[in-house]
Amino acid sequence: MPERTPRDPAASDAAPSAPPKRLELALQGGGAHGAFTWGVLDRLLADESIAIEGISGTSAGAMNAVVLADGLVRGGRDGARAALARFWRAVSDAARTSPVQRTWLDHALGRWTLDLSPGYIAMDLASRLVSPYDLNPLGLNPLREVVRETVDFGNVNRCDALKLFVAATNVRTGRPHVFRQPTITLDSVMASACLPFLFQAVEIDGEAYWDGGFMGNPALYPLVDECDARDLVIVQINPLVRAAVPKSAADIRNRMNEISFNASLLKELRAILLLKQLIDAEGLERERYRDMLIHRIHAEAEMAALGVSSKLNAEWAFLEHLRDIGFRAADRFLADHRDDLGARSTYPLEHVLWGSVRPAAIPDDAGAEDAA
């Protein structure tokens, strides 16, 4: 296994007698890029000075969340880390026979994208021309079997170490729906990850659901309303800003998807900021909102360099690569901002209110966010 950090991740920088820093985590979706979040969680779980009180997850973020909860019940922090590794290994194993694979040229050039893959090209074209109800009438989804075989949802719903929230989008109403313990099921997670061009809507109690990313990627309000920790950490997969204007058809579609799937997150961040400002201006007694501290763990430059097709690349080497990026991002965040936890926000919410901004003005690393 490659070296992920130059220092022992389990060695806390906090004083031994200090209480753990309590966090709420908001986990974005992003297909195979969710392995980045695996790395972030692996780093946080390795640190006894960090306690996770609640997780809100969408799509791949929801899968990471339920795997972590199951692992916590099975074997505490080490059990959760092992469960995450098993899950992502199972995802990779299930994809070995997929026709969507990198070509020899991609391998030779060291590219993780699937843009030249005949299987990816055929699937992409088919998804634009044929409904999944016609193309896949049986509603088969290999990932469903992976989740079924690796996650005990009884453990997920019994887990009292943290609160879980899984977001999906109600197809008929267009509203977000959040599944909570003790009623989170396999269907809940698959609904959260249901891309409508690839899979049939997931039916739960007479309602049809699509991917939660349309209305909550991830949903923040359950963490704000139902958890007590002051520090809310967004684990960001999808880049907010890109320096170049997309020109190719694939890049244009990718940017449209990024904007669409980040829109709900930006709206919630705006709402939190405006409510905090209103509370301060009017002197209202809403301490919960006034005291919320917002942070972000990301590797925006590295993730932005990956093409959209790589979200379907489940090769083990690629998943390990993403895990290592996430591990380093979380390690960097803790090194730079451990003392800020419980004291101040490190992700200035004023950024989300900018109507126009040059990409250079957006910080590229966690440490740069201090300057704002």
MIFILUM-720356 format. One record per residue (C-alpha): residue in three letters; x, y, z. Coordinates in pm, whole numbers, padded with zeros to 5 digits, always signed. Layout:
<recs>
alaXYZ
...
</recs>
This chain:
<recs>
met+00000+00000+00000
pro+00149+00341-00091
glu+00260+00589+00172
arg-00025+00829+00238
thr+00113+01069+00495
pro+00460+01142+00634
arg+00341+01116+00992
asp+00143+00875+01202
pro-00225+00958+01139
ala-00328+00810+01472
ala-00099+01044+01660
ser-00324+01328+01774
asp-00188+01682+01785
ala-00432+01761+02065
ala-00348+01728+02432
pro-00418+01377+02565
ser-00668+01507+02819
ala-00855+01728+02574
pro-01209+01620+02480
pro-01251+01509+02118
lys-01347+01762+01855
arg-01706+01684+01752
leu-01785+01714+01382
glu-02079+01680+01148
leu-01987+01556+00801
ala-02161+01638+00473
leu-02055+01388+00205
gln-02106+01465-00164
gly-02178+01208-00431
gly-01966+01149-00738
gly-01957+00787-00847
ala-01612+00629-00820
his-01482+00966-00702
gly-01648+00875-00373
ala-01325+00687-00300
phe-01182+01033-00224
thr-01429+01049+00064
trp-01319+00702+00176
gly-00969+00847+00221
val-01104+01145+00417
leu-01304+00918+00649
asp-01009+00683+00692
arg-00796+00974+00814
leu-01062+01111+01049
leu-01137+00769+01198
ala-00767+00716+01265
asp-00764+01019+01494
glu-00902+00961+01845
ser-00925+01337+01898
ile-01199+01358+01632
ala-01556+01243+01701
ile-01815+01224+01424
glu-02162+01309+01555
gly-02363+01304+01233
ile-02327+01233+00861
ser-02542+01350+00574
gly-02462+01169+00251
thr-02582+01161-00106
ser-02517+00887-00364
ala-02158+00766-00310
gly-02155+00979+00005
ala-02456+00786+00135
met-02280+00457+00063
asn-01972+00568+00252
ala-02196+00676+00540
val-02385+00348+00581
val-02067+00142+00542
leu-01901+00350+00815
ala-02199+00311+01051
asp-02211-00065+00995
gly-01838-00089+01061
leu-01864+00115+01381
val-02117-00131+01522
arg-01905-00428+01415
gly-01574-00307+01550
gly-01549+00059+01644
arg-01316+00292+01455
asp-01094+00013+01326
gly-01402-00180+01221
ala-01529+00121+01026
arg-01196+00170+00850
ala-01185-00198+00757
ala-01547-00190+00637
leu-01477+00104+00406
ala-01176-00075+00257
arg-01382-00392+00203
phe-01665-00202+00039
trp-01447-00021-00213
arg-01257-00341-00288
ala-01592-00511-00357
val-01690-00225-00588
ser-01369-00275-00783
asp-01409-00652-00797
ala-01765-00618-00931
ala-01644-00390-01211
arg-01375-00625-01343
thr-01606-00779-01601
ser-01766-00451-01702
pro-01729-00352-02070
val-01652+00000-01949
gln-01274-00014-01909
arg-00975+00202-01992
thr-00809+00137-02326
trp-00445+00042-02374
leu-00376+00401-02482
asp-00522+00539-02159
his-00300+00299-01964
ala+00005+00395-02168
leu-00056+00768-02118
gly-00142+00730-01749
arg-00495+00868-01791
trp-00777+00760-01560
thr-01055+00867-01797
leu-01272+00631-02002
asp-01330+00870-02291
leu-01183+00628-02546
ser-01349+00317-02404
pro-01588+00163-02661
gly-01804+00040-02374
tyr-01825+00388-02221
ile-01900+00551-02557
ala-02176+00299-02632
met-02329+00338-02285
asp-02315+00717-02305
leu-02487+00723-02643
ala-02747+00467-02540
ser-02834+00662-02224
arg-02915+00966-02440
leu-03133+00779-02683
val-03299+00498-02488
ser-03480+00504-02154
pro-03345+00272-01882
tyr-03697+00128-01869
asp-03641+00005-02226
leu-03267-00063-02214
asn-03271-00234-01872
pro-03631-00355-01819
leu-03531-00580-01527
gly-03377-00286-01342
leu-03044-00462-01288
asn-02779-00270-01095
pro-02455-00451-00998
leu-02383-00190-00733
arg-02703-00285-00553
glu-02565-00635-00497
val-02236-00495-00370
val-02415-00284-00110
arg-02646-00571-00017
glu-02354-00808+00040
thr-02129-00566+00231
val-02368-00366+00451
asp-02582-00490+00741
phe-02863-00234+00756
gly-02967-00368+01093
asn-02634-00238+01222
val-02678+00088+01034
asn-03008+00156+01205
arg-02883+00037+01545
cys-02575+00258+01533
asp-02610+00508+01817
ala-02260+00651+01779
leu-02379+00893+01511
lys-02688+01015+01328
leu-02726+00929+00960
phe-02915+01117+00688
val-02947+00987+00331
ala-03082+01228+00069
ala-03283+01140-00242
thr-03499+01339-00484
asn-03873+01272-00510
val-03938+01236-00883
arg-04302+01352-00873
thr-04266+01651-00641
gly-03908+01749-00720
arg-03844+01790-00348
pro-03561+01644-00141
his-03640+01351+00085
val-03412+01255+00372
phe-03411+00899+00507
arg-03318+00866+00873
gln-03247+00590+01121
pro-03412+00357+01203
thr-03568+00333+00855
ile-03261+00349+00629
thr-03268+00054+00390
leu-03088-00076+00085
asp-03356+00094-00124
ser-03288+00426+00052
val-02923+00416-00049
met-02996+00304-00404
ala-03254+00581-00438
ser-02991+00831-00330
ala-02761+00701-00606
cys-03018+00658-00885
leu-02901+00842-01197
pro-03216+00869-01410
phe-03045+00818-01747
leu-02891+00491-01627
phe-03138+00338-01381
gln-03509+00315-01323
ala-03645+00527-01039
val-03639+00348-00704
glu-03988+00297-00561
ile-04024+00326-00181
asp-04367+00328-00015
gly-04536+00426-00339
glu-04300+00713-00419
ala-04035+00722-00691
tyr-03688+00858-00619
trp-03386+00970-00819
asp-03034+01068-00718
gly-03025+01297-00416
gly-02768+01521-00583
phe-03041+01710-00770
met-03183+01858-00449
gly-02919+01797-00183
asn-02557+01718-00260
pro-02545+01673+00030
ala-02839+01796+00239
leu-02710+02023+00516
tyr-03031+02110+00698
pro-03064+01777+00886
leu-02717+01830+01033
val-02799+02187+01133
asp-03141+02106+01275
glu-03088+01765+01435
cys-02726+01749+01552
asp-02551+01940+01829
ala-02191+01975+01709
arg-02094+02326+01605
asp-01850+02224+01330
leu-02001+02118+00997
val-01741+01983+00755
ile-01827+01954+00386
val-01631+01682+00208
gln-01635+01821-00143
ile-01586+01604-00451
asn-01733+01819-00728
pro-01530+02132-00814
leu-01713+02460-00762
val-01486+02658-00993
arg-01307+02574-01316
ala-01056+02814-01470
ala-01125+02722-01833
val-01450+02754-02025
pro-01547+02408-02153
lys-01538+02372-02531
ser-01590+02003-02612
ala-01933+01843-02588
ala-01816+01612-02307
asp-01663+01899-02109
ile-01976+02111-02151
arg-02198+01828-02022
asn-01958+01769-01735
arg-01964+02135-01631
met-02343+02145-01656
asn-02363+01845-01424
glu-02119+02001-01177
ile-02316+02325-01166
ser-02645+02138-01128
phe-02519+01909-00853
asn-02350+02194-00663
ala-02651+02426-00688
ser-02840+02276-00395
leu-02530+02292-00174
leu-02473+02658-00260
lys-02838+02741-00188
glu-02817+02583+00157
leu-02492+02763+00233
arg-02652+03092+00127
ala-02948+03020+00354
ile-02719+02949+00650
leu-02522+03268+00590
leu-02828+03487+00544
leu-02993+03343+00853
lys-02679+03405+01059
gln-02671+03763+00931
leu-03041+03812+01009
ile-03000+03672+01361
asp-02705+03905+01426
ala-02886+04206+01279
glu-03214+04150+01463
gly-03071+04009+01784
leu-03281+03695+01754
glu-03228+03405+01992
arg-03127+03136+01744
glu-02790+03040+01889
arg-02779+02714+01696
tyr-02753+02895+01363
arg-02538+03179+01490
asp-02278+02938+01624
met-02253+02705+01324
leu-01893+02681+01201
ile-01847+02572+00840
his-01538+02396+00705
arg-01443+02219+00385
ile-01213+01927+00306
his-01128+01914-00061
ala-00859+01866-00323
glu-01023+02083-00585
ala-00726+02111-00820
glu-00662+01736-00828
met-01029+01641-00859
ala-01092+01901-01130
ala-00818+01740-01340
leu-01018+01416-01359
gly-01261+01377-01647
val-01627+01304-01590
ser-01591+00956-01740
ser-01351+00861-01460
lys-01649+00863-01223
leu-01726+00521-01374
asn-01368+00394-01345
ala-01367+00141-01061
glu-01016+00001-01116
trp-00855-00073-00782
ala-00546+00134-00865
phe-00766+00436-00938
leu-00972+00391-00622
glu-00651+00368-00418
his-00527+00682-00591
leu-00844+00870-00496
arg-00832+00733-00142
asp-00479+00865-00103
ile-00579+01209-00232
gly-00864+01218+00022
phe-00640+01095+00304
arg-00386+01369+00235
ala-00659+01633+00205
ala-00801+01542+00547
asp-00452+01524+00697
arg-00376+01869+00560
phe-00705+02005+00693
leu-00632+01875+01042
ala-00276+02005+01035
asp-00393+02351+00930
his-00723+02382+01114
arg-00735+02152+01416
asp-00723+02450+01651
asp-00995+02627+01451
leu-01246+02350+01519
gly-01491+02476+01778
ala-01353+02829+01743
arg-01419+02967+01395
ser-01522+02884+01041
thr-01247+02812+00791
tyr-01475+02815+00485
pro-01593+03177+00448
leu-01955+03161+00340
glu-01930+03500+00170
his-01778+03311-00126
val-02113+03158-00211
leu-02276+03500-00248
trp-02032+03623-00511
gly-02214+03668-00838
ser-01893+03683-01040
val-01546+03575-00938
arg-01220+03505-01110
pro-01101+03148-01048
ala-00773+03279-00907
ala-00969+03438-00623
ile-01092+03101-00502
pro-00847+02934-00262
asp-00696+02614-00403
asp-00598+02458-00073
ala-00733+02436+00277
gly-00471+02667+00423
ala-00550+02950+00180
glu-00903+02975+00315
asp-00769+03149+00624
ala-00698+03461+00427
ala-01060+03537+00348
</recs>
